[in-house]
Amino acid sequence: MQTIARSLHEVANLTAQDVAKLALRLEEDDYQNPFDGLNDWHLLRAIAFQRPELIEPYIHLLDLEPCDEA
């Protein structure tokens, strides 16, 4: 499986389709090596901080769900 190698400034140009493909790869977890999966995870995390509207359906992949510690 091939990963997307993008720099952080390119996150602004990603489409919802690009993010869906990225999330699908992460969900399938079928990488040649663990570093490819880690790179995709970091890319999804960068998208979450720069364009959070794109990752709402995939937030479970980042473990960023809000929790109540009260």
C-alpha positions in Angstrom: 0.0 0.0 0.0 1.3 3.4 -0.9 1.2 6.4 1.5 0.8 10.1 0.7 3.9 12.0 1.5 2.9 15.7 2.0 4.3 18.6 3.9 2.2 20.5 6.4 1.7 23.4 4.1 0.1 21.1 1.5 -2.6 20.1 4.0 -4.6 23.2 2.9 -4.9 21.7 -0.6 -6.3 18.3 0.5 -9.9 17.4 -0.4 -12.4 15.4 1.5 -11.7 12.6 -0.9 -8.0 12.6 -0.1 -8.8 12.4 3.6 -11.2 9.6 3.0 -8.6 7.6 1.2 -6.1 8.3 4.0 -8.6 7.2 6.6 -9.4 4.0 4.7 -5.7 3.1 4.6 -5.4 3.7 8.3 -8.5 1.6 9.0 -7.2 -1.3 6.8 -3.8 -1.1 8.4 -2.2 -2.9 5.5 1.2 -1.2 5.2 4.5 -2.5 3.9 6.2 -1.2 7.1 5.1 0.4 10.3 6.6 3.8 9.3 4.2 4.2 6.4 1.3 3.8 8.8 2.9 6.2 11.2 3.4 8.8 8.4 -0.3 8.5 7.5 -1.3 8.9 11.1 0.8 12.0 11.5 -0.7 13.4 8.3 -4.2 12.8 9.6 -3.2 14.5 12.9 -1.9 17.5 11.0 -5.2 17.7 9.1 -7.1 17.6 12.4 -5.3 20.7 13.6 -5.3 22.7 10.4 -8.6 21.6 8.9 -10.7 19.8 11.6 -13.9 19.8 9.5 -12.3 17.2 7.2 -11.5 14.6 9.9 -14.8 14.7 11.9 -15.9 11.3 10.5 -12.4 9.8 11.2 -11.6 11.3 14.6 -11.7 7.8 16.2 -8.5 7.0 14.3 -6.7 9.7 16.3 -8.1 9.0 19.8 -8.9 12.7 20.1 -12.5 12.2 21.2 -13.4 14.6 24.0 -13.7 13.0 27.4 -15.2 14.2 30.7 -12.7 13.8 33.5 -15.0 15.3 36.1 
